[in-house]
Amino acid sequence: MKKYLQVHPWKVIEDGFDANNMEASESIFSLGNGKMGQRANFEEQYSGHSLQGNYFAGIFYPDKTRVGWWKIGYPEYFGKMINSVNWVGIDVFLDDEPLDLAKCKVFQFRRELDMKEGTLSRSFYAELPSGKMVQVQAKRFISMDNTRLAAIHYSITAVNFKGTLTILPYLDGDVKNRDSNYNEKFWDEVAKTSGDNQAALIVKTKKLDYHVGSGMRIVLLKNNQPISIASEPIERAKYVGQRYTIAVENNQSLTIYKYICNVTSLDVDPSHMFQVIDSELKNAVKTGFDKLLEMHRQAWQIKWEKSDIVIEGDDEAQQGIRFNIFQLNQTYTGDDERLNIGPKGFTGEKYGGGTYWDTEAFCFPFYLCTANQNVARNLLLYRYRQLDKAIENARKLGFTDGAALYPMVTVNGEECHNEWEITFEEIHRNGAIAYAIYNYIKHTDDKEYLAHYGLEVLIALSRFWSQRVNFSKVKGKYVILGVTGPNEYENNVNNNWYTNFIARWTLEYTLETIDFVKKQYPQVYQKLSQKIDFQETKECERWKNIIENIYLPTIEGTNIFLQQEGFLDKEIQTVDAIPRNQRPINQHWSWDRILRSCFIKQADVLQGIYFFLDKFSMKQVEDNFNYYEPMTVHESSLSPSIHSVIASHISRVDKAYELYLRTSRLDLDDYNHEVKEGLHITSMAGSWLAIVEGFARKRVVNGKLSFDPLIVPQWKSYNFKIQYRGQIVELQVKNEEVIIINHSSKPLELYLYGTLYTIAENGTLHYKKQKV
Amino acid sequence: MKKYLQVHPWKVIEDGFDANNMEASESIFSLGNGKMGQRANFEEQYSGHSLQGNYFAGIFYPDKTRVGWWKIGYPEYFGKMINSVNWVGIDVFLDDEPLDLAKCKVFQFRRELDMKEGTLSRSFYAELPSGKMVQVQAKRFISMDNTRLAAIHYSITAVNFKGTLTILPYLDGDVKNRDSNYNEKFWDEVAKTSGDNQAALIVKTKKLDYHVGSGMRIVLLKNNQPISIASEPIERAKYVGQRYTIAVENNQSLTIYKYICNVTSLDVDPSHMFQVIDSELKNAVKTGFDKLLEMHRQAWQIKWEKSDIVIEGDDEAQQGIRFNIFQLNQTYTGDDERLNIGPKGFTGEKYGGGTYWDTEAFCFPFYLCTANQNVARNLLLYRYRQLDKAIENARKLGFTDGAALYPMVTVNGEECHNEWEITFEEIHRNGAIAYAIYNYIKHTDDKEYLAHYGLEVLIALSRFWSQRVNFSKVKGKYVILGVTGPNEYENNVNNNWYTNFIARWTLEYTLETIDFVKKQYPQVYQKLSQKIDFQETKECERWKNIIENIYLPTIEGTNIFLQQEGFLDKEIQTVDAIPRNQRPINQHWSWDRILRSCFIKQADVLQGIYFFLDKFSMKQVEDNFNYYEPMTVHESSLSPSIHSVIASHISRVDKAYELYLRTSRLDLDDYNHEVKEGLHITSMAGSWLAIVEGFARKRVVNGKLSFDPLIVPQWKSYNFKIQYRGQIVELQVKNEEVIIINHSSKPLELYLYGTLYTIAENGTLHYKKQKV
């Protein structure tokens, strides 16, 4: 697919209709508000290829596991965020002939995602097979202000005919997942109701009894004047609709406002759902579309105020980063610790919508810096609440005494993934969960969290590592056998440097935290010790022993950390040795060939270096980057951004920019021809990292914020705000100068290019760059 | 399940009915004749747990692959030998009440497998819920004489009632596999026909159009007198039956002879099937049950003459080895090079009935020694015919220029297996295929085969190894990365000693064979060279280079070959460190834990030592056995026998016997509680190996047969015959003496305890053992 979207700093625009782009556009134009989200399916029916998707955060289904060869320890199910009630649907008929763009000639089709106000608009002329022509204008939003609400404005003009227009807005719970292991439907009907201009429906999942209640109220206008006409209720299993039949003449228009309220049993008791829906929708109709939209717009304005990145001089880059920030904000708002960030957000079924290490390793810094502290804290609490399940998960794999292994993929804390080399062996995920705690504390200084929640998780993680290592007599070292590192193009390897390194670091950080909590929160510490039966002396002794004696492979005589044992037995090549028509290798090579090759899917050694940049000399970082990056095929969307941050770190701005471009417009330009499956939500955070931690080189040094900004030659300037320990700091980077604004009522101490400055409350620092 | 079968030298006897044993007995009492086979399902209906199984050699279905996560290179389907027409069925009703042992009180139930004559008999009294009681006597066989035929004698006596007896013999093609990836049925009806006392049915597989035609003819007796009564044809989709309704009184009996003919499209064109069936069945009825049985018995007598092993002084051992030999002969008769030996033969669905390396590594010597030469030759030709597919298979994995990788599991040469660590990486299977050629030539001296067929396969295999190695700069050696050895409790390891060793040996043997064929069959060689575009100089040079420089890991300072690189980093333990309640580990441990442990599923280094015992010193064999055997959990049924042979080799007769016992009665005593899934046919060959290559230490030395027999203290004597280069040799081993009889009209030179003897035509050698 070639680029078909227009470049615009605040909008994504599709001009002209091409059915081949349908599913891709359904992903790109997705809307969401953290509680619910949807693909940009048409309101009216569409018989062409389309992936229907309406999702609710936390509403999932335990789809029975499908494997070729069962292995002990595989989970019984894969928890999936599932396609739910279709609440956008508005069928349209002209004298019984359906409006279906797959069967029409379509003119002046335009679809617009307005990221500033969070709306999706669409307009077109369509000539039906009968020759009748209509003009349609539609606009919708999912409210950021009241997260239960959504509203659709849909207007049809009869261009060239006189006849009957039938409009059928509906709620349809009789939907399927494309991804269903055994081709089952997941929903049952609970109740439905309808009345004049309104209907509501409650469905529940066939297992686990998650309830979703959806209601709609309809307001009709003819030629922009309110009309009152009787609707005919249409009911089927799991379906309610209201049919309106209206005579129209040339150039007459009909406008429908569909107000929608959706609630789930996560927040509303099913027995109250109809009542809640009724009350919300009465208010919504009273408030009206325009006012609701205005409130929604204001909610978005607040989000943009905190999280926008402005890039001058490069509209593509500007559109790219805004699209990423927009989607991240649509996916997760951080006010509910039961929720998390699925790899595709609310934009597709792939990866099941579960929580991966993506959250801690890639998304966490974005929310940490662009939202109030409680948002990042809720992401940590999500894991804290699932600690018992992580301990249970480890127990299933043979670990004991409170050792925790967090799942590779989860919704409620139980493992969903079912490939032994990932599920059982990609254990480094435990490391990222410890790292996020460290990252949070470093950034926020929220020591209370560390004492009351963080330490308990850290001890459980350290207990895991302590059992997972074994002592190699031949090496005289502790080793970690049989793992898959972040580079999933290696399976069941021994002594993956990244895994061993982050295991050691976790033990160190845990010991350090124990010391701190013991001193500062002695009672909290004592209570915790009892709760988890912590054998401090014995356990800490063993951890220290492991810390001192864990094996960390290197390439002798160099600065290079060895990805894993045996890596050098491979034929070492760079990516340019792969014929062009064999890329991506994961679509061309059999798995064994990928495994035998030296080629790297995503940062592995370099992921460790990225996490702990301050622990390595510039030379070490350079040498490892220069060794590994040329072998990296970047076939995970999570890969280029981390490499871009490191390239910035070693001041290779061209390389950093090249890698940045592969992230920031990945979906808009559909590099991998897979955007139709959904957007790469979690890797979108990588684009933000590549700017904030990459180009701007934001760090925390000695407990203070530090910037060391680069600028891409292609850009005139870029600027963004971040939140740091309760203060809002704005960084503006231009070719000639750097400006830092302290948007808070306290003075701010920070490092810029290594020099410590103090910026007064609401003050500004101007720094003129020296010509080199 | 505890032992419930009686010990008898020639029979397997179940005395008393226990529904809990049903599926196990269905496996144990299976019948077959190489072309077809079946589980011992009851003739009358049975509503309890039962695994229905009727199979035809070579009739399979490409069941759509089911995996959790697709990987490039996975086959689209798993070819399965499938449950086919049920041709044993005879429904019985007493005044409309069905005879169904699951619902009856059963008395004096006895089931008997007579291995000498190859028959299955059953007799019982059953009291139906109504209180009516019948006595039943049934006997059946699947003819070894005419492999299309089977016959059932089924006799019912009304013990305590007067009424109507309804008998409904049928053919039912509307059957399912328990193992169906997507719960589909695999058969369609083609045609059916019925007439007086007869019916026939043709069905075909939904894909690939394999046809099976089944016909039956019925002869009825009342009180042992022929009666002629009208039958009522019963027809349904894929089903034909004939119903007989007969008045009976106390103590009257009804006997039904059901003659069955089955043909498949492998041998009979579907358009002629009814005709062939009709003609076969006319003859069968004319010949009669007793005469057919006699011919069948004679065919078995010839088989036993060649392959029996007699053990005196140990009835359990006698029954065990005979059961194994009986089943091996039922499974494969060697007259059709398109057929092979499935791991469960005709006794169950597990493993899909495909061909594994089991054939070459375990079964081949049995058929090589106990049948005419063409039987083993056909096993080799099976692979030869599939060479093109093996080359295609390798091509899919990225290999070129005529390199062949035989599938892990196959029916027609295409790969069926779908686990990357096995499918793509358990490449040592190629080695066993080369070894079988070597073994065959060594035993038969059939050099013609080597020139005309063997060499072509060997070159293709060597081409594979030549591409599969890569040169490790750090080692300065060729390495083989990313394999799974015979010990499948290790995956994706580097430099598995067994794999590297057999790769090197294959290259050596290929070079040796090239030299031989070039000299002895220059024209054959030239033609082959052209056919396969053999670049002799270049290719052989590379092979020599690899032979000289391939890495073979060892434990430094010892005789021990290292199973794979990194093995010593593990915690080295012996099996007794595993708590009893965690055995077998594959039913208790998660896969990663198994992989990390040192525990070995089946012979790996020792498999290589077994194949090439003559290449290693006694000390080397001992040291490796003593190192690896104690770590071996023997969780493959193929494991104990190979270890037993090696234990005999190093004269550890107690250990050899202990291991032998775990093989020979594996199914009869149902060690692993899984016999209900089917019998371990391929590992049955291991029991034979443990005696012939183990206790008797049969070898070929300098082109001559050699024995170095041990005797188990528990046995009085054992003896067997083997075929060697056209001669039949009988070995009798007693405590005090060894007797060798030359059953041929040529003198025989052989080694006994290292001394070369010549035994005259039809002569006997008596050797008195020296007291030590």
Interface residues (C-beta under 8 A of the other chain):
Chain A: T65 R66 V67 G68 W69 K71 I72 G73 K396 L397 G398 N418 E419 W420 E421 F424 E425 N470 F471 S472 K473 V474 K475 V479 L481 G482 N491 N492 V493 N494 E565 G566 L568 D569 K570 E571 I572 N586 Q587 H588 W589 S590 W591 D592 R593 L595 R596
Chain B: T65 R66 V67 G68 W69 K71 I72 G73 K396 L397 G398 N418 E419 W420 E421 F424 E425 N470 F471 S472 K473 V474 K475 V479 L481 G482 N491 N492 V493 N494 E565 G566 L568 D569 K570 E571 I572 N586 Q587 H588 W589 S590 W591 D592 R593 L595 R596
